[in-house]
Amino acid sequence: MNELKDIADDVKWKLAARCAATLPYLYDSVFRKEMGDRYEALEHEVWMELAPMAYDIAKDLSLPVSSGEELAHTLAIIMTILFGAGYKCEAMELSEKNGVLIVRRCPLLDHGDTITQNTFHKCMAFTLAAVPLLNKNYTARYVRAMCMGERQCEIKIQKIGPEKPVAALKK
């Protein structure tokens, strides 16, 4: 009989990530019909409540959040940790202050929520809440989304308001 210690860490991580990525689809398929329009509003709140975890991960791992490119890169790391290794993306610099996150594969789409607005609203609620928590001088905007039929997701991370220096997150 196998013991937990006999199972490779990467296998355990992939299985846990698959479970985590499947849960939104399962909740959606069970509760949406019962709750009707109220379900979506409550679901947004849940995904927005997940955003502080992004801040905690960035802080605990000392991930950079000073520029748009750093935020995009940090968000890519955080989303891979939260949603699994099946999350394939890259961060790029758009300008000195702005970055973009390009998502080429999303585990949330691998588990039943193929092309649907339901997945988009989950991801959007999380991302739009997480970015200003990581750096209050930045916001995110979706340009493209795979769950809306696009080939890839494109999330712009943009500086807002007057320029203010932001200290790195400290443990």
C-alpha positions in Angstrom: 0.0 0.0 0.0 1.3 3.5 -0.9 1.8 6.0 1.8 1.5 9.7 1.2 5.2 10.1 1.6 5.7 7.7 -1.3 3.8 9.9 -3.8 6.0 12.5 -5.5 5.4 16.1 -4.5 4.8 17.2 -8.1 2.1 14.5 -8.5 0.4 15.6 -5.3 0.6 19.2 -6.5 -1.0 18.4 -9.9 -3.8 16.4 -8.3 -4.5 19.1 -5.7 -4.5 21.8 -8.5 -6.8 19.7 -10.6 -9.2 19.5 -7.7 -9.0 23.2 -7.0 -9.6 24.1 -10.7 -12.6 21.7 -10.9 -14.4 23.1 -7.8 -15.7 26.3 -9.4 -17.2 24.2 -12.2 -18.8 21.8 -9.7 -20.2 24.6 -7.6 -21.5 26.4 -10.7 -23.2 23.2 -12.0 -24.9 22.5 -8.7 -25.9 25.9 -7.3 -26.5 28.2 -10.3 -29.8 26.5 -11.2 -31.1 26.6 -7.6 -30.0 30.2 -6.9 -30.7 31.8 -10.2 -29.4 35.4 -10.7 -28.3 35.6 -7.0 -25.6 33.0 -7.6 -23.4 35.1 -9.8 -23.3 38.0 -7.4 -22.3 35.7 -4.5 -19.8 33.9 -6.6 -18.1 37.3 -7.5 -17.8 38.0 -3.8 -16.1 34.6 -3.2 -13.5 35.2 -6.0 -12.9 38.7 -4.8 -12.3 37.3 -1.3 -9.6 35.1 -2.8 -7.7 38.2 -3.9 -6.1 38.8 -0.4 -4.5 35.4 -0.7 -2.6 36.8 -3.8 -1.2 39.6 -1.6 -0.2 37.1 1.1 1.6 34.9 -1.4 3.4 37.8 -2.9 4.5 39.0 0.5 5.5 35.6 1.8 7.6 34.9 -1.3 8.9 38.5 -1.6 7.6 38.8 -5.1 8.2 42.2 -6.8 5.2 44.5 -7.4 6.7 47.9 -8.3 5.9 48.1 -12.0 3.3 46.8 -14.4 5.7 44.2 -15.7 6.6 43.0 -12.2 2.9 42.8 -11.3 2.2 40.8 -14.4 5.0 38.4 -13.6 4.0 38.1 -10.0 0.4 37.5 -11.0 1.5 34.7 -13.3 3.3 33.1 -10.4 0.4 33.5 -8.0 -2.2 32.2 -10.5 0.0 29.2 -11.3 0.3 28.4 -7.5 -3.4 28.9 -7.0 -4.8 27.2 -10.1 -2.1 24.7 -11.0 0.8 23.9 -13.3 -1.7 23.7 -16.2 -1.8 27.5 -16.1 0.5 28.6 -18.9 1.3 32.3 -19.3 4.0 34.9 -19.8 4.4 38.4 -18.5 5.7 41.2 -20.8 6.5 44.8 -20.5 4.3 47.2 -22.5 6.1 50.3 -21.3 8.2 51.5 -18.4 5.1 51.5 -16.2 2.7 49.0 -17.8 2.8 45.3 -18.3 0.6 42.6 -19.8 -0.1 39.0 -18.8 -0.7 36.6 -21.7 -2.5 33.4 -20.7 -2.2 30.6 -23.2 -3.7 27.8 -21.1 -6.1 27.9 -18.2 -6.9 25.0 -15.9 -10.4 26.5 -15.2 -11.2 25.8 -18.8 -10.0 22.2 -18.6 -12.8 21.2 -16.2 -16.1 21.8 -17.8 -16.2 25.6 -18.2 -15.1 25.7 -21.8 -16.3 28.8 -23.7 -18.5 30.5 -21.2 -18.9 33.9 -19.5 -19.1 32.0 -16.2 -15.4 31.4 -16.2 -14.6 34.9 -17.3 -16.5 36.5 -14.4 -14.7 34.3 -11.8 -11.2 35.1 -13.2 -12.1 38.8 -13.7 -13.4 39.2 -10.1 -10.2 37.7 -8.7 -7.8 39.6 -11.0 -9.4 43.0 -10.7 -9.4 42.7 -6.9 -5.9 41.2 -6.7 -3.9 43.8 -8.7 -4.7 46.9 -6.6 -4.1 44.8 -3.4 -0.6 44.0 -4.8 0.0 47.7 -5.7 -2.7 50.3 -5.1 -1.3 52.4 -8.0 -2.2 49.8 -10.6 -5.3 48.3 -12.2 -6.0 45.5 -14.6 -8.1 45.4 -17.7 -9.0 42.4 -19.8 -8.3 42.8 -23.6 -8.9 39.2 -24.6 -10.3 36.1 -22.8 -10.1 32.5 -23.9 -13.4 31.7 -22.1 -15.0 34.3 -24.3 -13.8 32.6 -27.5 -10.4 34.3 -28.0 -7.2 32.3 -28.7 -5.6 33.5 -25.5 -6.2 35.9 -22.6 -4.5 39.2 -22.5 -4.6 41.2 -19.2 -3.2 44.7 -19.2 -1.7 45.9 -15.9 -1.7 49.7 -16.0 -0.5 52.5 -13.7 -3.2 54.8 -12.5 -3.2 58.3 -11.0 -0.1 60.3 -10.0 3.1 58.5 -9.7 3.9 57.4 -6.1 6.8 55.2 -5.2 5.7 51.8 -3.7 7.9 49.9 -1.3 8.5 46.3 -1.9 6.3 43.9 0.1 8.1 42.8 3.3 7.7 39.7 5.3 
